[in-house]
């Protein structure tokens, strides 16, 4: 693995990984809608 090119890209990528972990645990604000799958929640976030 080559690592991150800049601190800004590292911050964005690690923030995204942490958000997926929060969605998985049900800790994200919009994760309270249990009818949405993890993929649907991520799609809402990316849109």
C-alpha positions as CSV (number, residue, x, y, z in Angstrom):
1,X,0.0,0.0,0.0
2,X,1.4,3.4,-1.0
3,X,-0.3,5.4,1.7
4,X,-2.1,8.7,1.4
5,X,-0.9,11.5,-0.9
6,X,-2.0,14.3,1.3
7,X,-3.5,15.0,4.8
8,X,-6.8,16.2,3.2
9,X,-7.4,13.0,1.3
10,X,-6.6,10.9,4.4
11,X,-9.1,12.9,6.4
12,X,-11.9,12.4,3.8
13,X,-11.2,8.7,3.3
14,X,-11.0,7.9,7.0
15,X,-14.1,10.0,7.7
16,X,-16.0,7.9,5.2
17,X,-14.8,4.7,6.8
18,X,-15.8,6.0,10.2
19,X,-19.3,6.9,8.9
20,X,-19.8,3.4,7.5
21,X,-18.9,2.0,10.9
22,X,-21.4,4.4,12.6
23,X,-24.1,3.3,10.2
24,X,-23.4,-0.3,10.8
25,X,-23.7,0.2,14.6
26,X,-26.8,2.4,14.2
27,X,-25.1,5.5,15.6
28,X,-25.7,7.8,12.7
29,X,-28.5,10.3,12.9
30,X,-30.4,9.0,9.8
31,X,-29.7,5.3,10.8
32,X,-32.8,5.4,13.0
33,X,-34.9,4.4,10.0
34,X,-34.5,0.6,10.3
35,X,-36.2,0.0,7.0
36,X,-33.1,1.1,5.1
37,X,-30.3,-1.3,4.4
38,X,-26.7,-0.3,4.9
39,X,-26.3,0.1,1.2
40,X,-29.3,2.4,1.0
41,X,-28.1,4.5,3.8
42,X,-24.7,4.9,2.1
43,X,-26.4,5.8,-1.1
44,X,-28.4,8.6,0.6
45,X,-25.1,9.9,2.1
46,X,-23.3,9.8,-1.3
47,X,-26.2,11.6,-3.1
